[in-house]
Amino acid sequence: MNRLDAGVIGLGAMGAPMARHLAGVGLLAAVWNRTASRAATVAEELGVARASGPADLAGRCNVVLTCVSRDEDLQEVIAACAPGMSTGDVLVDTSTVSPTLTRRLAQQLSGQGVAWVDAPVSGGVEGARNGTLSVMAGGDSADLSRIRPVLEAFAGRITHMGPVGSGQATKAVNQVMVAGIAEAVCEALAFSEKLNLPSERLIEVLAAGAAGNWFLDHRGRTMLADRFEPGFKSGLLLKDLQICTALARELDCTLPMVEAAIADYTALVDAGGHDDDTSALIRIKRATDNGKH
């Protein structure tokens, strides 16, 4: 593989800014999205081809980057891409999906000479927009080296974690920590409201000490102001945590904190908060304080 011609499938809150960064360094050749109008808008903005479907995009590109929401979405996309892919192409999946599914799909594509790099990301919408995402990659080191310029276009850090599936396994660990931090910060700030503490000074003093963390820095003020724009949607974190518990069952281990977070985020989603940022969890913590949950 000499010249890299990348195509992006999935132009949501993460995929669209990633596509913009790829266009900015001259690596983007085509885009496709299930909602055709979205693909048309992004293609026109970036001056690239709007593929008629995943197979058409794969035929135009030697690196296919996917950014979709769920296991079933990825399965559908890969099945549709496969007829357009050729020996030497690389599928780069930045979605958050099951490591087990990742390995199975990678095996399927390897039969036609297509390599797979699972490259889930962390850093939220801000990281995607700023090109500072942390990429946790699984796959053959030579394949990762070949497509590294694609990842470098939108990443601040790229870490090779091992063979195919290792990136998704690392993302599962990441999401366990994300959920635990959200549980602690939202519960603590709901508690602070009961104590009538001054919110701005509270955020500053907490951030300066051992309690400081990314979630507090980026979501503390907005959640106390009842602003819950994504961010990262609560329904997607719930989906990710369910992947974590399924993986834990395969390994015959338990994740008690994750189970607690699943219960809380299920309550939030059931109350209509699917598309709200994960910091909307503070609503559940406030209700818990009042004996309502």
Secondary structure per residue as TSV (DSSP state, phi and psi in degrees):
chain	resnum	aa	ss	phi	psi
A	1	M	-	360.0	118.4
A	2	N	-	-97.9	-88.8
A	3	R	S	-69.2	137.3
A	4	L	-	-96.2	122.0
A	5	D	-	-117.9	106.9
A	6	A	E	-100.1	146.1
A	7	G	E	-124.8	145.0
A	8	V	E	-114.7	127.7
A	9	I	E	-111.5	116.5
A	10	G	-	106.9	101.0
A	11	L	-	-116.7	47.0
A	12	G	S	-83.1	-152.6
A	13	A	T	-61.8	-28.7
A	14	M	T	-97.6	-44.2
A	15	G	H	-65.3	-39.6
A	16	A	H	-63.8	-48.8
A	17	P	H	-65.8	-31.5
A	18	M	H	-63.6	-41.3
A	19	A	H	-62.0	-39.8
A	20	R	H	-62.2	-41.5
A	21	H	H	-65.5	-39.5
A	22	L	H	-63.6	-41.6
A	23	A	H	-62.7	-36.0
A	24	G	H	-64.1	-25.7
A	25	V	T	-107.1	13.3
A	26	G	T	76.2	22.0
A	27	L	-	-105.2	-9.6
A	28	L	E	-88.7	126.5
A	29	A	E	-108.9	-32.9
A	30	A	E	-159.0	158.4
A	31	V	E	-136.0	156.5
A	32	W	E	-150.1	143.0
A	33	N	-	-143.5	147.6
A	34	R	S	-57.6	-39.2
A	35	T	S	-85.6	107.1
A	36	A	H	-60.0	-35.9
A	37	S	H	-63.7	-35.1
A	38	R	H	-65.0	-45.1
A	39	A	H	-62.8	-40.6
A	40	A	H	-62.4	-42.0
A	41	T	H	-64.2	-46.9
A	42	V	H	-68.4	-40.8
A	43	A	H	-60.9	-43.2
A	44	E	H	-66.9	-42.3
A	45	E	H	-59.4	-41.2
A	46	L	H	-97.1	-7.1
A	47	G	T	70.1	38.3
A	48	V	-	-124.2	172.4
A	49	A	E	-72.6	142.8
A	50	R	E	-99.3	107.7
A	51	A	-	-66.5	149.0
A	52	S	S	-77.9	-16.9
A	53	G	S	-174.8	173.7
A	54	P	H	-58.4	-39.4
A	55	A	H	-66.3	-38.6
A	56	D	H	-63.0	-44.2
A	57	L	H	-61.1	-45.3
A	58	A	H	-61.8	-33.6
A	59	G	H	-70.3	-24.2
A	60	R	H	-88.4	-17.4
A	61	C	-	-127.3	152.7
A	62	N	S	-104.9	-4.5
A	63	V	E	-129.1	117.5
A	64	V	E	-107.5	117.4
A	65	L	E	-104.9	123.7
A	66	T	E	-108.3	141.0
A	67	C	-	-143.9	83.4
A	68	V	-	-121.5	177.8
A	69	S	S	-93.6	-37.1
A	70	R	S	-135.7	163.4
A	71	D	H	-53.5	-47.9
A	72	E	H	-65.4	-32.6
A	73	D	H	-65.0	-43.5
A	74	L	H	-65.4	-43.1
A	75	Q	H	-57.3	-44.3
A	76	E	H	-63.5	-43.9
A	77	V	H	-65.5	-43.4
A	78	I	H	-65.4	-41.3
A	79	A	H	-60.2	-37.8
A	80	A	H	-76.6	-30.7
A	81	C	H	-73.9	-39.2
A	82	A	G	-48.8	-43.8
A	83	P	G	-61.5	-22.9
A	84	G	G	-94.7	-3.4
A	85	M	-	-93.4	148.9
A	86	S	-	-126.4	163.9
A	87	T	T	-54.1	131.3
A	88	G	T	97.5	-14.6
A	89	D	-	-70.1	161.4
A	90	V	E	-130.0	130.7
A	91	L	E	-96.7	122.0
A	92	V	E	-113.6	111.4
A	93	D	E	-103.2	113.8
A	94	T	-	-98.8	4.4
A	95	S	S	-68.4	169.7
A	96	T	-	-109.4	107.6
A	97	V	-	-139.0	-179.8
A	98	S	-	-69.0	134.9
A	99	P	H	-59.4	-34.7
A	100	T	H	-64.2	-45.7
A	101	L	H	-63.0	-41.6
A	102	T	H	-55.9	-48.6
A	103	R	H	-64.4	-37.1
A	104	R	H	-67.6	-44.3
A	105	L	H	-68.1	-37.7
A	106	A	H	-62.5	-39.6
A	107	Q	H	-63.7	-40.4
A	108	Q	H	-61.4	-46.8
A	109	L	H	-70.9	-28.3
A	110	S	H	-62.6	-25.7
A	111	G	T	-63.9	-21.2
A	112	Q	T	-111.7	21.4
A	113	G	T	77.7	19.7
A	114	V	-	-100.4	129.5
A	115	A	E	-86.4	160.1
A	116	W	E	-130.5	131.4
A	117	V	E	-124.9	114.7
A	118	D	E	-85.9	125.5
A	119	A	-	-137.7	58.5
A	120	P	-	-62.0	156.6
A	121	V	E	-125.0	158.5
A	122	S	E	-136.6	146.4
A	123	G	S	137.8	-4.6
A	124	G	H	70.9	-176.5
A	125	V	H	-59.8	-36.5
A	126	E	H	-60.0	-44.2
A	127	G	H	-64.1	-38.2
A	128	A	H	-65.5	-44.1
A	129	R	H	-66.2	-37.4
A	130	N	H	-87.7	-7.8
A	131	G	T	71.2	32.5
A	132	T	-	-121.2	22.9
A	133	L	E	-63.0	150.4
A	134	S	E	-95.5	121.8
A	135	V	E	-104.5	127.4
A	136	M	E	-110.8	108.2
A	137	A	E	-107.1	140.2
A	138	G	E	-122.4	141.2
A	139	G	S	146.2	-179.8
A	140	D	-	-68.8	138.0
A	141	S	H	-61.2	-34.5
A	142	A	H	-67.8	-39.2
A	143	D	H	-65.4	-41.5
A	144	L	H	-62.5	-41.3
A	145	S	H	-61.9	-40.1
A	146	R	H	-61.7	-40.4
A	147	I	H	-102.1	7.5
A	148	R	H	-53.5	-40.9
A	149	P	H	-58.2	-29.3
A	150	V	H	-65.4	-47.2
A	151	L	H	-68.9	-36.8
A	152	E	H	-63.5	-22.2
A	153	A	T	-63.0	-30.4
A	154	F	T	-128.0	7.9
A	155	A	E	-113.6	144.1
A	156	G	E	-92.3	-21.7
A	157	R	E	-150.5	135.2
A	158	I	E	-125.8	122.3
A	159	T	E	-124.4	122.2
A	160	H	E	-82.4	116.5
A	161	M	E	-98.6	-7.4
A	162	G	E	138.2	-159.5
A	163	P	S	-68.5	175.5
A	164	V	T	-49.7	134.1
A	165	G	T	99.2	-21.0
A	166	S	H	-68.8	-32.7
A	167	G	H	-64.1	-45.1
A	168	Q	H	-67.9	-35.5
A	169	A	H	-63.7	-40.3
A	170	T	H	-65.0	-39.4
A	171	K	H	-64.2	-34.6
A	172	A	H	-61.4	-43.6
A	173	V	H	-61.5	-43.4
A	174	N	H	-56.0	-44.7
A	175	Q	H	-71.3	-29.3
A	176	V	H	-60.0	-44.8
A	177	M	H	-69.7	-40.8
A	178	V	H	-56.5	-46.9
A	179	A	H	-65.4	-41.6
A	180	G	H	-64.7	-41.2
A	181	I	H	-65.5	-42.3
A	182	A	H	-61.6	-42.7
A	183	E	H	-57.3	-47.6
A	184	A	H	-68.5	-46.9
A	185	V	H	-66.6	-44.8
A	186	C	H	-65.0	-40.4
A	187	E	H	-65.2	-42.7
A	188	A	H	-64.8	-42.5
A	189	L	H	-73.2	-32.1
A	190	A	H	-63.4	-39.2
A	191	F	H	-63.6	-40.7
A	192	S	H	-63.6	-32.5
A	193	E	H	-65.1	-38.1
A	194	K	H	-64.5	-29.5
A	195	L	T	-86.3	-1.8
A	196	N	T	57.9	40.7
A	197	L	-	-84.3	148.5
A	198	P	-	-69.5	118.2
A	199	S	H	-62.9	-44.7
A	200	E	H	-64.7	-46.4
A	201	R	H	-65.6	-34.6
A	202	L	H	-61.8	-50.0
A	203	I	H	-58.2	-43.3
A	204	E	H	-64.6	-44.0
A	205	V	H	-72.5	-36.5
A	206	L	H	-66.7	-43.1
A	207	A	H	-64.6	-25.6
A	208	A	T	-82.6	-8.9
A	209	G	S	-118.5	-157.3
A	210	A	T	-66.5	-19.3
A	211	A	T	-84.1	-4.7
A	212	G	-	-62.8	139.7
A	213	N	-	-163.5	166.6
A	214	W	H	-58.7	-44.6
A	215	F	H	-63.6	-42.3
A	216	L	H	-63.1	-44.9
A	217	D	H	-62.3	-43.4
A	218	H	H	-93.3	-18.2
A	219	R	H	-126.6	-11.6
A	220	G	H	-58.5	-52.6
A	221	R	H	-66.9	-40.5
A	222	T	H	-68.4	-38.5
A	223	M	H	-69.7	-35.6
A	224	L	H	-69.3	-21.0
A	225	A	T	-94.4	8.5
A	226	D	T	58.2	42.0
A	227	R	-	-115.1	122.6
A	228	F	-	-132.0	40.7
A	229	E	-	-72.7	137.4
A	230	P	-	-64.9	145.4
A	231	G	S	79.9	-145.4
A	232	F	S	-131.3	122.1
A	233	K	B	-67.0	139.0
A	234	S	H	-60.4	-38.6
A	235	G	H	-63.4	-32.1
A	236	L	H	-74.8	-36.9
A	237	L	H	-64.0	-40.5
A	238	L	H	-58.4	-44.3
A	239	K	H	-59.2	-43.5
A	240	D	H	-63.6	-39.9
A	241	L	H	-67.6	-31.8
A	242	Q	H	-68.2	-32.7
A	243	I	H	-62.6	-42.8
A	244	C	H	-60.9	-44.6
A	245	T	H	-69.7	-34.3
A	246	A	H	-64.7	-41.1
A	247	L	H	-65.4	-39.4
A	248	A	H	-62.8	-40.1
A	249	R	H	-62.8	-38.9
A	250	E	H	-60.7	-31.9
A	251	L	T	-94.9	1.5
A	252	D	T	57.5	46.9
A	253	C	-	-135.0	170.3
A	254	T	-	-122.0	155.8
A	255	L	-	-131.5	79.2
A	256	P	H	-58.8	-39.4
A	257	M	H	-65.9	-39.2
A	258	V	H	-64.0	-40.3
A	259	E	H	-60.6	-40.2
A	260	A	H	-65.8	-40.8
A	261	A	H	-66.5	-37.5
A	262	I	H	-60.7	-43.0
A	263	A	H	-61.2	-43.2
A	264	D	H	-67.6	-45.9
A	265	Y	H	-71.8	-28.2
A	266	T	H	-63.7	-43.6
A	267	A	H	-61.5	-40.6
A	268	L	H	-65.4	-46.6
A	269	V	I	-64.8	-41.9
A	270	D	I	-62.8	-26.1
A	271	A	I	-86.9	7.7
A	272	G	I	98.7	12.6
A	273	G	I	-97.7	18.8
A	274	H	T	-52.2	-45.6
A	275	D	T	-91.3	0.9
A	276	D	S	-79.2	153.6
A	277	D	B	-58.2	154.4
A	278	T	G	-59.0	-22.1
A	279	S	G	-69.2	-12.9
A	280	A	G	-64.2	-8.3
A	281	L	H	-54.3	-25.3
A	282	I	H	-59.0	-27.3
A	283	R	H	-61.1	-42.0
A	284	I	H	-68.3	-39.3
A	285	K	H	-66.3	-38.0
A	286	R	H	-63.5	-43.3
A	287	A	H	-66.1	-36.6
A	288	T	H	-61.3	-42.1
A	289	D	H	-60.6	-29.5
A	290	N	T	-92.1	5.6
A	291	G	T	74.3	22.9
A	292	K	-	-97.4	-7.2
A	293	H	-	-136.1	360.0
